Amino acid sequence: MTAISLGVPEVPARPIAERRVSRQIHVGPVAVGGGAPVSVQSMTTTRTSDIGATLQQIAELTASGCQIVRVACPTQDDADALATIARKSQIPVIADIHFQPKYVFAAIEAGCAAVRVNPGNIKQFDDKVKEIARAAKDHGTPIRIGVNAGSLDKRLLQKYGKATPEALVESALWEASLFEEHGFRDIKISVKHNDPVVMVEAYRQLAAQSDYPLHLGVTEAGPAFQGTIKSAVAFGALLSQGIGDTIRVSLSAPPAEEVKVGLQILESLNLKQRRLEIVSCPSCGRAQVDVYKLADEVTAGLEGMEVPLRVAVMGCVVNGPGEAREADLGVASGNGKGQIFVKGEVIKTVPESKIVETLIEEAMKIAEQMEQDGVVSGEPAVTVS
């Protein structure tokens, strides 16, 4: 009897939804909105005035995949450091301005790729819009109007009683209209809240009422676990409707962790090319191997791999063979051994002690072939399961 290959054919990656139509701006070389890929941002935690430490952290963020970085500018010393940081950074630098409008002008003059302003906590901000618009237009510097629930304009707090979605949207659109009056249109907007439900509704309303590119964020999302869940839920809800042009995951954790989570969210929604993906079962009473240990060791052994490779680490005979067969590379384990699958075919059976070593060896072979075939620079293949 002739053996029939049960490998599942690869299908082209599809994004989760059609993108909302928005105008496009450029933050340095990074296009935002207008159908451009969703970009991932983070923010440094160093004192900006410490140029060496700030550039070092920006380099770490760049290596982790961050595309745009924001730096705080609360003092004159920070403002004085902006020119050097903007010039030496490998990715576009956005200056984050609160309270002092003079630092907006300093950031524009320093050559920052964009400036974020929070109108709610800059005294008499509306009176400065004309001057800011002129300076930003002359230098080709986009402005992000960043409205936060915790620093909403007092007039709107009095009107709505609290930071409702309607209050956040009204604040953002009012400030944007002031810039528009002076002929300045290179604007993106964020309306952040720490409650994902309020945040999602605010962005939905904003998307329906404007064509500005939108920067998504759940502000003060919390420690790594909680913040990851809140951000993933909120971003997933919005991106699944095509809303969102750039994102920042706000975590009480090192900035590189924010980038890691943000990239994973985009990859999961097919909004960014998938890299290494480990598919592993949660384990149960049927498992005959230590799935947790196997998955951890395979993940560690393949850390840093950039190719869109799906690896299945399965622990029993129920779903194991099917999941392993559908992945680029996989193992179905049981009875002290593992069947190794490559592209749907069993290539060998190895003892349990050799599973991790064998998977890593085969992964390296597949990655090398992918690189030779140019798969790395193309769209990822998504295996249906």
LINPE-V561132 format. One record per backbone hydrogen bond with DSSP energy under -1.0 kcal/mol. CO is the residue of the C=O (numbers start at 1). NH is the residue of the N-H. If there is no record, write none. Layout:
co->{CO/CO}
nh->{NH/NH}
//
This chain:
co->{11/25/27/30/32/33/39/40/40/42/47/49/50/51/52/53/54/55/56/57/58/59/60/61/62/68/69/70/71/75/76/81/82/83/84/85/92/93/93/94/95/96/98/100/101/101/102/103/104/105/106/107/108/114/115/116/117/118/122/125/128/129/130/131/132/133/134/135/136/142/143/144/145/147/148/153/154/155/156/157/162/164/165/166/167/168/169/170/171/172/173/174/175/176/177/179/179/180/185/186/188/189/190/192/195/196/197/198/199/200/201/202/203/204/205/211/213/214/214/216/222/223/224/225/226/227/228/229/230/231/232/233/234/235/236/238/238/239/242/245/246/247/251/254/255/256/257/258/259/260/261/262/263/264/265/266/267/269/277/279/284/289/290/291/292/293/294/295/296/297/298/302/307/309/310/310/311/312/313/314/315/319/320/321/322/323/328/329/330/331/332/334/336/337/338/339/340/340/341/342/345/348/350/351/352/354/355/356/357/358/359/360/361/362/363/364/365/366/367/368/369/370/375/382}
nh->{382/32/30/27/25/36/247/67/68/70/50/51/54/55/56/57/58/59/60/61/62/63/64/66/65/42/94/44/96/79/80/85/86/87/88/89/69/113/114/71/116/73/100/103/104/105/106/107/108/109/110/112/111/95/144/97/146/121/125/128/132/133/134/135/136/137/138/139/141/115/188/117/190/192/151/157/158/159/160/161/164/168/169/170/171/172/173/174/175/176/177/178/179/180/181/182/184/183/187/143/145/215/147/149/199/200/201/202/203/204/205/206/207/208/209/23/189/245/246/248/252/227/228/229/230/231/232/233/234/235/236/237/238/239/240/241/243/242/20/39/216/41/253/257/259/260/261/262/263/264/265/266/267/268/269/271/270/16/311/313/287/291/294/295/296/297/298/299/300/301/302/305/309/277/328/329/279/331/281/333/288/323/324/325/326/327/343/312/341/314/339/337/352/334/350/332/347/348/330/345/342/340/338/354/355/358/359/360/361/362/363/364/365/366/367/368/369/370/371/372/373/375/378/11}
//
